[in-house]
């Protein structure tokens, strides 16, 4: 039995280092997510006037935008799953009709 031990992931956002603890299996994915999040923060900082947005506010804005993207993707996934289910139902009905014993 393999034990998944805890590790730390270190990343930087706006010049400030952050450390998160996670399982070894999650570390690579979490590191990529943290790096991508940092890129979003840097992009938003460059595209807005930092005179009125503190780093904390930029981070909150990015977090809300990322969650909005996630929710939209979840909705798209649910819509696609419904379409797949409908197509599967049609295929099953077609198979039933095709292989049904004649009366």
PDB file as gemmi writes it, atoms N, CA and C in Angstrom:
CRYST1    1.000    1.000    1.000  90.00  90.00  90.00 P 1                      
ATOM      1  N   UNK A   1       0.838  -1.184   0.000  1.00  0.00           N  
ATOM      2  CA  UNK A   1       0.000   0.000   0.000  1.00  0.00           C  
ATOM      3  C   UNK A   1       0.883   1.247   0.000  1.00  0.00           C  
ATOM      4  N   UNK A   2       0.620   2.125  -0.942  1.00  0.00           N  
ATOM      5  CA  UNK A   2       1.397   3.352  -1.053  1.00  0.00           C  
ATOM      6  C   UNK A   2       0.761   4.447  -0.216  1.00  0.00           C  
ATOM      7  N   UNK A   3       1.577   5.088   0.613  1.00  0.00           N  
ATOM      8  CA  UNK A   3       1.095   6.184   1.447  1.00  0.00           C  
ATOM      9  C   UNK A   3       1.423   7.493   0.744  1.00  0.00           C  
ATOM     10  N   UNK A   4       0.436   8.341   0.645  1.00  0.00           N  
ATOM     11  CA  UNK A   4       0.628   9.630  -0.005  1.00  0.00           C  
ATOM     12  C   UNK A   4       0.982  10.660   1.061  1.00  0.00           C  
ATOM     13  N   UNK A   5       2.237  11.005   1.139  1.00  0.00           N  
ATOM     14  CA  UNK A   5       2.685  11.902   2.207  1.00  0.00           C  
ATOM     15  C   UNK A   5       2.444  13.358   1.842  1.00  0.00           C  
ATOM     16  N   UNK A   6       2.425  14.189   2.873  1.00  0.00           N  
ATOM     17  CA  UNK A   6       2.236  15.624   2.677  1.00  0.00           C  
ATOM     18  C   UNK A   6       3.542  16.277   2.243  1.00  0.00           C  
ATOM     19  N   UNK A   7       3.409  17.251   1.357  1.00  0.00           N  
ATOM     20  CA  UNK A   7       4.548  18.040   0.888  1.00  0.00           C  
ATOM     21  C   UNK A   7       4.132  19.506   0.898  1.00  0.00           C  
ATOM     22  N   UNK A   8       5.091  20.377   0.685  1.00  0.00           N  
ATOM     23  CA  UNK A   8       4.767  21.800   0.579  1.00  0.00           C  
ATOM     24  C   UNK A   8       5.040  22.273  -0.840  1.00  0.00           C  
ATOM     25  N   UNK A   9       4.211  23.187  -1.288  1.00  0.00           N  
ATOM     26  CA  UNK A   9       4.366  23.816  -2.597  1.00  0.00           C  
ATOM     27  C   UNK A   9       4.611  25.296  -2.337  1.00  0.00           C  
ATOM     28  N   UNK A  10       5.692  25.816  -2.883  1.00  0.00           N  
ATOM     29  CA  UNK A  10       6.052  27.217  -2.699  1.00  0.00           C  
ATOM     30  C   UNK A  10       5.887  27.941  -4.032  1.00  0.00           C  
ATOM     31  N   UNK A  11       5.259  29.102  -3.973  1.00  0.00           N  
ATOM     32  CA  UNK A  11       5.059  29.889  -5.185  1.00  0.00           C  
ATOM     33  C   UNK A  11       5.059  31.365  -4.818  1.00  0.00           C  
ATOM     34  N   UNK A  12       5.188  32.206  -5.832  1.00  0.00           N  
ATOM     35  CA  UNK A  12       5.285  33.647  -5.613  1.00  0.00           C  
ATOM     36  C   UNK A  12       4.180  34.368  -6.377  1.00  0.00           C  
ATOM     37  N   UNK A  13       3.554  35.313  -5.694  1.00  0.00           N  
ATOM     38  CA  UNK A  13       2.565  36.180  -6.330  1.00  0.00           C  
ATOM     39  C   UNK A  13       2.910  37.611  -5.962  1.00  0.00           C  
ATOM     40  N   UNK A  14       3.143  38.418  -6.996  1.00  0.00           N  
ATOM     41  CA  UNK A  14       3.470  39.830  -6.807  1.00  0.00           C  
ATOM     42  C   UNK A  14       4.646  40.019  -5.845  1.00  0.00           C  
ATOM     43  N   UNK A  15       5.662  39.190  -6.011  1.00  0.00           N  
ATOM     44  CA  UNK A  15       6.869  39.321  -5.214  1.00  0.00           C  
ATOM     45  C   UNK A  15       6.785  38.760  -3.810  1.00  0.00           C  
ATOM     46  N   UNK A  16       5.657  38.191  -3.446  1.00  0.00           N  
ATOM     47  CA  UNK A  16       5.483  37.643  -2.101  1.00  0.00           C  
ATOM     48  C   UNK A  16       5.382  36.124  -2.191  1.00  0.00           C  
ATOM     49  N   UNK A  17       6.205  35.454  -1.374  1.00  0.00           N  
ATOM     50  CA  UNK A  17       6.198  33.993  -1.391  1.00  0.00           C  
ATOM     51  C   UNK A  17       5.065  33.436  -0.548  1.00  0.00           C  
ATOM     52  N   UNK A  18       4.472  32.358  -1.061  1.00  0.00           N  
ATOM     53  CA  UNK A  18       3.395  31.659  -0.366  1.00  0.00           C  
ATOM     54  C   UNK A  18       3.739  30.180  -0.333  1.00  0.00           C  
ATOM     55  N   UNK A  19       3.302  29.516   0.724  1.00  0.00           N  
ATOM     56  CA  UNK A  19       3.545  28.085   0.875  1.00  0.00           C  
ATOM     57  C   UNK A  19       2.226  27.408   1.197  1.00  0.00           C  
ATOM     58  N   UNK A  20       1.933  26.341   0.464  1.00  0.00           N  
ATOM     59  CA  UNK A  20       0.742  25.536   0.722  1.00  0.00           C  
ATOM     60  C   UNK A  20       1.162  24.098   0.982  1.00  0.00           C  
ATOM     61  N   UNK A  21       0.443  23.449   1.868  1.00  0.00           N  
ATOM     62  CA  UNK A  21       0.687  22.035   2.138  1.00  0.00           C  
ATOM     63  C   UNK A  21      -0.370  21.234   1.390  1.00  0.00           C  
ATOM     64  N   UNK A  22       0.078  20.140   0.778  1.00  0.00           N  
ATOM     65  CA  UNK A  22      -0.842  19.272   0.046  1.00  0.00           C  
ATOM     66  C   UNK A  22      -0.253  17.868   0.012  1.00  0.00           C  
ATOM     67  N   UNK A  23      -0.992  16.941  -0.560  1.00  0.00           N  
ATOM     68  CA  UNK A  23      -0.444  15.594  -0.710  1.00  0.00           C  
ATOM     69  C   UNK A  23       0.538  15.592  -1.872  1.00  0.00           C  
ATOM     70  N   UNK A  24       1.393  14.614  -1.863  1.00  0.00           N  
ATOM     71  CA  UNK A  24       2.390  14.488  -2.923  1.00  0.00           C  
ATOM     72  C   UNK A  24       1.714  14.356  -4.296  1.00  0.00           C  
ATOM     73  N   UNK A  25       0.586  13.661  -4.332  1.00  0.00           N  
ATOM     74  CA  UNK A  25      -0.140  13.463  -5.590  1.00  0.00           C  
ATOM     75  C   UNK A  25      -0.713  14.771  -6.130  1.00  0.00           C  
ATOM     76  N   UNK A  26      -1.018  15.707  -5.262  1.00  0.00           N  
ATOM     77  CA  UNK A  26      -1.609  16.986  -5.672  1.00  0.00           C  
ATOM     78  C   UNK A  26      -0.573  18.053  -5.997  1.00  0.00           C  
ATOM     79  N   UNK A  27       0.675  17.837  -5.608  1.00  0.00           N  
ATOM     80  CA  UNK A  27       1.697  18.889  -5.652  1.00  0.00           C  
ATOM     81  C   UNK A  27       1.924  19.463  -7.047  1.00  0.00           C  
ATOM     82  N   UNK A  28       2.082  18.614  -8.047  1.00  0.00           N  
ATOM     83  CA  UNK A  28       2.383  19.109  -9.392  1.00  0.00           C  
ATOM     84  C   UNK A  28       1.230  19.950  -9.938  1.00  0.00           C  
ATOM     85  N   UNK A  29       0.019  19.458  -9.769  1.00  0.00           N  
ATOM     86  CA  UNK A  29      -1.155  20.186 -10.249  1.00  0.00           C  
ATOM     87  C   UNK A  29      -1.321  21.507  -9.505  1.00  0.00           C  
ATOM     88  N   UNK A  30      -1.132  21.478  -8.199  1.00  0.00           N  
ATOM     89  CA  UNK A  30      -1.257  22.695  -7.399  1.00  0.00           C  
ATOM     90  C   UNK A  30      -0.178  23.706  -7.775  1.00  0.00           C  
ATOM     91  N   UNK A  31       1.026  23.235  -8.048  1.00  0.00           N  
ATOM     92  CA  UNK A  31       2.110  24.133  -8.461  1.00  0.00           C  
ATOM     93  C   UNK A  31       1.755  24.817  -9.781  1.00  0.00           C  
ATOM     94  N   UNK A  32       1.229  24.049 -10.748  1.00  0.00           N  
ATOM     95  CA  UNK A  32       0.816  24.636 -12.030  1.00  0.00           C  
ATOM     96  C   UNK A  32      -0.301  25.651 -11.827  1.00  0.00           C  
ATOM     97  N   UNK A  33      -1.265  25.307 -10.971  1.00  0.00           N  
ATOM     98  CA  UNK A  33      -2.382  26.223 -10.709  1.00  0.00           C  
ATOM     99  C   UNK A  33      -1.876  27.516 -10.077  1.00  0.00           C  
ATOM    100  N   UNK A  34      -0.968  27.400  -9.129  1.00  0.00           N  
ATOM    101  CA  UNK A  34      -0.426  28.587  -8.461  1.00  0.00           C  
ATOM    102  C   UNK A  34       0.339  29.465  -9.449  1.00  0.00           C  
ATOM    103  N   UNK A  35       1.104  28.835 -10.336  1.00  0.00           N  
ATOM    104  CA  UNK A  35       1.846  29.608 -11.335  1.00  0.00           C  
ATOM    105  C   UNK A  35       0.889  30.316 -12.293  1.00  0.00           C  
ATOM    106  N   UNK A  36      -0.159  29.623 -12.719  1.00  0.00           N  
ATOM    107  CA  UNK A  36      -1.149  30.224 -13.621  1.00  0.00           C  
ATOM    108  C   UNK A  36      -1.867  31.373 -12.923  1.00  0.00           C  
ATOM    109  N   UNK A  37      -2.224  31.168 -11.655  1.00  0.00           N  
ATOM    110  CA  UNK A  37      -2.881  32.217 -10.882  1.00  0.00           C  
ATOM    111  C   UNK A  37      -1.971  33.444 -10.802  1.00  0.00           C  
ATOM    112  N   UNK A  38      -0.688  33.218 -10.547  1.00  0.00           N  
ATOM    113  CA  UNK A  38       0.277  34.313 -10.500  1.00  0.00           C  
ATOM    114  C   UNK A  38       0.344  35.073 -11.817  1.00  0.00           C  
ATOM    115  N   UNK A  39       0.261  34.330 -12.938  1.00  0.00           N  
ATOM    116  CA  UNK A  39       0.246  34.977 -14.255  1.00  0.00           C  
ATOM    117  C   UNK A  39      -0.995  35.856 -14.412  1.00  0.00           C  
ATOM    118  N   UNK A  40      -2.156  35.350 -13.979  1.00  0.00           N  
ATOM    119  CA  UNK A  40      -3.389  36.144 -14.048  1.00  0.00           C  
ATOM    120  C   UNK A  40      -3.259  37.419 -13.214  1.00  0.00           C  
ATOM    121  N   UNK A  41      -2.686  37.288 -12.020  1.00  0.00           N  
ATOM    122  CA  UNK A  41      -2.509  38.454 -11.145  1.00  0.00           C  
ATOM    123  C   UNK A  41      -1.576  39.466 -11.811  1.00  0.00           C  
ATOM    124  N   UNK A  42      -0.467  38.982 -12.364  1.00  0.00           N  
ATOM    125  CA  UNK A  42       0.469  39.886 -13.048  1.00  0.00           C  
ATOM    126  C   UNK A  42      -0.202  40.585 -14.228  1.00  0.00           C  
ATOM    127  N   UNK A  43      -0.970  39.821 -15.020  1.00  0.00           N  
ATOM    128  CA  UNK A  43      -1.665  40.408 -16.174  1.00  0.00           C  
ATOM    129  C   UNK A  43      -2.649  41.488 -15.739  1.00  0.00           C  
ATOM    130  N   UNK A  44      -3.427  41.201 -14.695  1.00  0.00           N  
ATOM    131  CA  UNK A  44      -4.409  42.184 -14.239  1.00  0.00           C  
ATOM    132  C   UNK A  44      -3.707  43.410 -13.653  1.00  0.00           C  
ATOM    133  N   UNK A  45      -2.611  43.197 -12.947  1.00  0.00           N  
ATOM    134  CA  UNK A  45      -1.864  44.326 -12.380  1.00  0.00           C  
ATOM    135  C   UNK A  45      -1.336  45.235 -13.480  1.00  0.00           C  
ATOM    136  N   UNK A  46      -0.876  44.625 -14.571  1.00  0.00           N  
ATOM    137  CA  UNK A  46      -0.347  45.418 -15.691  1.00  0.00           C  
ATOM    138  C   UNK A  46      -1.459  46.144 -16.441  1.00  0.00           C  
ATOM    139  N   UNK A  47      -2.636  45.530 -16.497  1.00  0.00           N  
ATOM    140  CA  UNK A  47      -3.706  46.110 -17.318  1.00  0.00           C  
ATOM    141  C   UNK A  47      -4.585  47.101 -16.564  1.00  0.00           C  
ATOM    142  N   UNK A  48      -4.387  47.226 -15.263  1.00  0.00           N  
ATOM    143  CA  UNK A  48      -5.172  48.190 -14.490  1.00  0.00           C  
ATOM    144  C   UNK A  48      -4.241  49.181 -13.822  1.00  0.00           C  
ATOM    145  N   UNK A  49      -4.796  50.295 -13.449  1.00  0.00           N  
ATOM    146  CA  UNK A  49      -4.015  51.302 -12.736  1.00  0.00           C  
ATOM    147  C   UNK A  49      -3.850  50.845 -11.295  1.00  0.00           C  
ATOM    148  N   UNK A  50      -2.629  50.498 -10.918  1.00  0.00           N  
ATOM    149  CA  UNK A  50      -2.389  50.000  -9.568  1.00  0.00           C  
ATOM    150  C   UNK A  50      -2.500  51.091  -8.521  1.00  0.00           C  
ATOM    151  N   UNK A  51      -2.682  52.326  -8.950  1.00  0.00           N  
ATOM    152  CA  UNK A  51      -2.810  53.403  -7.966  1.00  0.00           C  
ATOM    153  C   UNK A  51      -4.100  53.266  -7.161  1.00  0.00           C  
ATOM    154  N   UNK A  52      -5.122  52.655  -7.734  1.00  0.00           N  
ATOM    155  CA  UNK A  52      -6.366  52.506  -6.981  1.00  0.00           C  
ATOM    156  C   UNK A  52      -6.662  51.054  -6.613  1.00  0.00           C  
ATOM    157  N   UNK A  53      -5.866  50.106  -7.095  1.00  0.00           N  
ATOM    158  CA  UNK A  53      -6.070  48.703  -6.743  1.00  0.00           C  
ATOM    159  C   UNK A  53      -4.849  48.173  -6.010  1.00  0.00           C  
ATOM    160  N   UNK A  54      -5.049  47.781  -4.768  1.00  0.00           N  
ATOM    161  CA  UNK A  54      -3.959  47.170  -4.015  1.00  0.00           C  
ATOM    162  C   UNK A  54      -3.753  45.745  -4.520  1.00  0.00           C  
ATOM    163  N   UNK A  55      -2.629  45.161  -4.161  1.00  0.00           N  
ATOM    164  CA  UNK A  55      -2.358  43.773  -4.545  1.00  0.00           C  
ATOM    165  C   UNK A  55      -3.455  42.852  -4.050  1.00  0.00           C  
ATOM    166  N   UNK A  56      -3.922  43.076  -2.824  1.00  0.00           N  
ATOM    167  CA  UNK A  56      -4.998  42.238  -2.283  1.00  0.00           C  
ATOM    168  C   UNK A  56      -6.257  42.330  -3.134  1.00  0.00           C  
ATOM    169  N   UNK A  57      -6.589  43.523  -3.571  1.00  0.00           N  
ATOM    170  CA  UNK A  57      -7.798  43.700  -4.393  1.00  0.00           C  
ATOM    171  C   UNK A  57      -7.624  43.060  -5.768  1.00  0.00           C  
ATOM    172  N   UNK A  58      -6.422  43.152  -6.315  1.00  0.00           N  
ATOM    173  CA  UNK A  58      -6.148  42.494  -7.597  1.00  0.00           C  
ATOM    174  C   UNK A  58      -6.303  40.984  -7.436  1.00  0.00           C  
ATOM    175  N   UNK A  59      -5.764  40.438  -6.357  1.00  0.00           N  
ATOM    176  CA  UNK A  59      -5.859  38.995  -6.110  1.00  0.00           C  
ATOM    177  C   UNK A  59      -7.316  38.570  -5.961  1.00  0.00           C  
ATOM    178  N   UNK A  60      -8.102  39.347  -5.238  1.00  0.00           N  
ATOM    179  CA  UNK A  60      -9.526  39.023  -5.077  1.00  0.00           C  
ATOM    180  C   UNK A  60     -10.232  39.086  -6.429  1.00  0.00           C  
ATOM    181  N   UNK A  61      -9.940  40.109  -7.219  1.00  0.00           N  
ATOM    182  CA  UNK A  61     -10.569  40.236  -8.540  1.00  0.00           C  
ATOM    183  C   UNK A  61     -10.209  39.046  -9.426  1.00  0.00           C  
ATOM    184  N   UNK A  62      -8.954  38.643  -9.399  1.00  0.00           N  
ATOM    185  CA  UNK A  62      -8.530  37.486 -10.194  1.00  0.00           C  
ATOM    186  C   UNK A  62      -9.218  36.219  -9.696  1.00  0.00           C  
ATOM    187  N   UNK A  63      -9.289  36.044  -8.381  1.00  0.00           N  
ATOM    188  CA  UNK A  63      -9.940  34.853  -7.825  1.00  0.00           C  
ATOM    189  C   UNK A  63     -11.402  34.770  -8.263  1.00  0.00           C  
ATOM    190  N   UNK A  64     -12.102  35.887  -8.217  1.00  0.00           N  
ATOM    191  CA  UNK A  64     -13.510  35.906  -8.639  1.00  0.00           C  
ATOM    192  C   UNK A  64     -13.615  35.600 -10.133  1.00  0.00           C  
ATOM    193  N   UNK A  65     -12.730  36.176 -10.943  1.00  0.00           N  
ATOM    194  CA  UNK A  65     -12.742  35.894 -12.383  1.00  0.00           C  
ATOM    195  C   UNK A  65     -12.454  34.423 -12.677  1.00  0.00           C  
ATOM    196  N   UNK A  66     -11.508  33.846 -11.968  1.00  0.00           N  
ATOM    197  CA  UNK A  66     -11.177  32.430 -12.166  1.00  0.00           C  
ATOM    198  C   UNK A  66     -12.360  31.550 -11.769  1.00  0.00           C  
ATOM    199  N   UNK A  67     -13.007  31.868 -10.659  1.00  0.00           N  
ATOM    200  CA  UNK A  67     -14.185  31.093 -10.256  1.00  0.00           C  
ATOM    201  C   UNK A  67     -15.324  31.253 -11.255  1.00  0.00           C  
ATOM    202  N   UNK A  68     -15.474  32.439 -11.812  1.00  0.00           N  
ATOM    203  CA  UNK A  68     -16.484  32.648 -12.844  1.00  0.00           C  
ATOM    204  C   UNK A  68     -16.201  31.754 -14.055  1.00  0.00           C  
ATOM    205  N   UNK A  69     -14.943  31.696 -14.467  1.00  0.00           N  
ATOM    206  CA  UNK A  69     -14.570  30.817 -15.586  1.00  0.00           C  
ATOM    207  C   UNK A  69     -14.870  29.360 -15.249  1.00  0.00           C  
ATOM    208  N   UNK A  70     -14.557  28.951 -14.018  1.00  0.00           N  
ATOM    209  CA  UNK A  70     -14.820  27.577 -13.588  1.00  0.00           C  
ATOM    210  C   UNK A  70     -16.309  27.261 -13.635  1.00  0.00           C  
ATOM    211  N   UNK A  71     -17.132  28.160 -13.113  1.00  0.00           N  
ATOM    212  CA  UNK A  71     -18.579  27.940 -13.113  1.00  0.00           C  
ATOM    213  C   UNK A  71     -19.129  27.852 -14.535  1.00  0.00           C  
ATOM    214  N   UNK A  72     -18.613  28.684 -15.430  1.00  0.00           N  
ATOM    215  CA  UNK A  72     -19.044  28.617 -16.832  1.00  0.00           C  
ATOM    216  C   UNK A  72     -18.644  27.287 -17.461  1.00  0.00           C  
ATOM    217  N   UNK A  73     -17.445  26.815 -17.167  1.00  0.00           N  
ATOM    218  CA  UNK A  73     -16.994  25.524 -17.696  1.00  0.00           C  
ATOM    219  C   UNK A  73     -17.834  24.385 -17.124  1.00  0.00           C  
ATOM    220  N   UNK A  74     -18.181  24.471 -15.849  1.00  0.00           N  
ATOM    221  CA  UNK A  74     -19.040  23.446 -15.252  1.00  0.00           C  
ATOM    222  C   UNK A  74     -20.402  23.419 -15.934  1.00  0.00           C  
ATOM    223  N   UNK A  75     -20.943  24.595 -16.254  1.00  0.00           N  
ATOM    224  CA  UNK A  75     -22.228  24.666 -16.950  1.00  0.00           C  
ATOM    225  C   UNK A  75     -22.110  24.078 -18.354  1.00  0.00           C  
ATOM    226  N   UNK A  76     -21.021  24.402 -19.040  1.00  0.00           N  
ATOM    227  CA  UNK A  76     -20.801  23.830 -20.374  1.00  0.00           C  
ATOM    228  C   UNK A  76     -20.696  22.313 -20.299  1.00  0.00           C  
ATOM    229  N   UNK A  77     -19.995  21.820 -19.287  1.00  0.00           N  
ATOM    230  CA  UNK A  77     -19.851  20.377 -19.099  1.00  0.00           C  
ATOM    231  C   UNK A  77     -21.200  19.723 -18.843  1.00  0.00           C  
ATOM    232  N   UNK A  78     -22.029  20.345 -18.013  1.00  0.00           N  
ATOM    233  CA  UNK A  78     -23.363  19.805 -17.726  1.00  0.00           C  
ATOM    234  C   UNK A  78     -24.210  19.769 -18.994  1.00  0.00           C  
ATOM    235  N   UNK A  79     -24.122  20.815 -19.806  1.00  0.00           N  
ATOM    236  CA  UNK A  79     -24.865  20.863 -21.067  1.00  0.00           C  
ATOM    237  C   UNK A  79     -24.395  19.757 -22.009  1.00  0.00           C  
ATOM    238  N   UNK A  80     -23.086  19.580 -22.112  1.00  0.00           N  
ATOM    239  CA  UNK A  80     -22.550  18.515 -22.961  1.00  0.00           C  
ATOM    240  C   UNK A  80     -22.959  17.137 -22.453  1.00  0.00           C  
ATOM    241  N   UNK A  81     -22.967  16.965 -21.124  1.00  0.00           N  
ATOM    242  CA  UNK A  81     -23.363  15.673 -20.561  1.00  0.00           C  
ATOM    243  C   UNK A  81     -24.816  15.361 -20.895  1.00  0.00           C  
ATOM    244  N   UNK A  82     -25.677  16.375 -20.850  1.00  0.00           N  
ATOM    245  CA  UNK A  82     -27.083  16.175 -21.227  1.00  0.00           C  
ATOM    246  C   UNK A  82     -27.190  15.759 -22.689  1.00  0.00           C  
ATOM    247  N   UNK A  83     -26.410  16.403 -23.549  1.00  0.00           N  
ATOM    248  CA  UNK A  83     -26.426  16.038 -24.975  1.00  0.00           C  
ATOM    249  C   UNK A  83     -25.942  14.609 -25.176  1.00  0.00           C  
ATOM    250  N   UNK A  84     -24.893  14.228 -24.458  1.00  0.00           N  
ATOM    251  CA  UNK A  84     -24.374  12.858 -24.547  1.00  0.00           C  
ATOM    252  C   UNK A  84     -25.435  11.869 -24.081  1.00  0.00           C  
ATOM    253  N   UNK A  85     -26.086  12.175 -22.968  1.00  0.00           N  
ATOM    254  CA  UNK A  85     -27.138  11.292 -22.457  1.00  0.00           C  
ATOM    255  C   UNK A  85     -28.271  11.142 -23.466  1.00  0.00           C  
ATOM    256  N   UNK A  86     -28.666  12.244 -24.086  1.00  0.00           N  
ATOM    257  CA  UNK A  86     -29.731  12.205 -25.094  1.00  0.00           C  
ATOM    258  C   UNK A  86     -29.313  11.344 -26.283  1.00  0.00           C  
ATOM    259  N   UNK A  87     -28.080  11.519 -26.744  1.00  0.00           N  
ATOM    260  CA  UNK A  87     -27.587  10.716 -27.866  1.00  0.00           C  
ATOM    261  C   UNK A  87     -27.497   9.242 -27.496  1.00  0.00           C  
ATOM    262  N   UNK A  88     -27.052   8.946 -26.278  1.00  0.00           N  
ATOM    263  CA  UNK A  88     -26.997   7.555 -25.823  1.00  0.00           C  
ATOM    264  C   UNK A  88     -28.386   6.939 -25.801  1.00  0.00           C  
ATOM    265  N   UNK A  89     -29.365   7.704 -25.331  1.00  0.00           N  
ATOM    266  CA  UNK A  89     -30.747   7.213 -25.320  1.00  0.00           C  
ATOM    267  C   UNK A  89     -31.218   6.909 -26.737  1.00  0.00           C  
ATOM    268  N   UNK A  90     -30.894   7.784 -27.679  1.00  0.00           N  
ATOM    269  CA  UNK A  90     -31.299   7.574 -29.069  1.00  0.00           C  
ATOM    270  C   UNK A  90     -30.621   6.342 -29.661  1.00  0.00           C  
ATOM    271  N   UNK A  91     -29.344   6.157 -29.354  1.00  0.00           N  
ATOM    272  CA  UNK A  91     -28.617   4.980 -29.841  1.00  0.00           C  
ATOM    273  C   UNK A  91     -29.237   3.710 -29.268  1.00  0.00           C  
ATOM    274  N   UNK A  92     -29.543   3.713 -27.987  1.00  0.00           N  
ATOM    275  CA  UNK A  92     -30.177   2.545 -27.357  1.00  0.00           C  
ATOM    276  C   UNK A  92     -31.529   2.256 -27.998  1.00  0.00           C  
ATOM    277  N   UNK A  93     -32.305   3.291 -28.239  1.00  0.00           N  
ATOM    278  CA  UNK A  93     -33.610   3.104 -28.876  1.00  0.00           C  
ATOM    279  C   UNK A  93     -33.443   2.558 -30.290  1.00  0.00           C  
ATOM    280  N   UNK A  94     -32.465   3.078 -31.015  1.00  0.00           N  
ATOM    281  CA  UNK A  94     -32.196   2.594 -32.366  1.00  0.00           C  
ATOM    282  C   UNK A  94     -31.800   1.119 -32.335  1.00  0.00           C  
ATOM    283  N   UNK A  95     -30.909   0.748 -31.400  1.00  0.00           N  
ATOM    284  CA  UNK A  95     -30.500  -0.654 -31.271  1.00  0.00           C  
ATOM    285  C   UNK A  95     -31.691  -1.540 -30.940  1.00  0.00           C  
ATOM    286  N   UNK A  96     -32.533  -1.087 -30.034  1.00  0.00           N  
ATOM    287  CA  UNK A  96     -33.725  -1.860 -29.667  1.00  0.00           C  
ATOM    288  C   UNK A  96     -34.632  -2.056 -30.876  1.00  0.00           C  
ATOM    289  N   UNK A  97     -34.833  -0.986 -31.635  1.00  0.00           N  
ATOM    290  CA  UNK A  97     -35.678  -1.079 -32.828  1.00  0.00           C  
ATOM    291  C   UNK A  97     -35.045  -1.992 -33.878  1.00  0.00           C  
ATOM    292  N   UNK A  98     -33.740  -1.903 -34.040  1.00  0.00           N  
ATOM    293  CA  UNK A  98     -33.030  -2.666 -35.058  1.00  0.00           C  
ATOM    294  C   UNK A  98     -33.042  -4.163 -34.762  1.00  0.00           C  
ATOM    295  N   UNK A  99     -32.853  -4.503 -33.497  1.00  0.00           N  
ATOM    296  CA  UNK A  99     -32.724  -5.913 -33.130  1.00  0.00           C  
ATOM    297  C   UNK A  99     -33.989  -6.511 -32.526  1.00  0.00           C  
ATOM    298  N   UNK A 100     -35.069  -5.798 -32.602  1.00  0.00           N  
ATOM    299  CA  UNK A 100     -36.330  -6.297 -32.053  1.00  0.00           C  
ATOM    300  C   UNK A 100     -36.845  -7.427 -32.935  1.00  0.00           C  
ATOM    301  N   UNK A 101     -37.367  -8.425 -32.280  1.00  0.00           N  
ATOM    302  CA  UNK A 101     -37.964  -9.551 -33.001  1.00  0.00           C  
ATOM    303  C   UNK A 101     -39.222  -9.075 -33.707  1.00  0.00           C  
ATOM    304  N   UNK A 102     -39.396  -9.468 -34.954  1.00  0.00           N  
ATOM    305  CA  UNK A 102     -40.625  -9.072 -35.654  1.00  0.00           C  
ATOM    306  C   UNK A 102     -41.843  -9.730 -35.019  1.00  0.00           C  
ATOM    307  N   UNK A 103     -42.949  -9.025 -35.065  1.00  0.00           N  
ATOM    308  CA  UNK A 103     -44.193  -9.558 -34.482  1.00  0.00           C  
ATOM    309  C   UNK A 103     -44.800 -10.622 -35.328  1.00  0.00           C  
TER     310      UNK A 103                                                      
END                                                                             
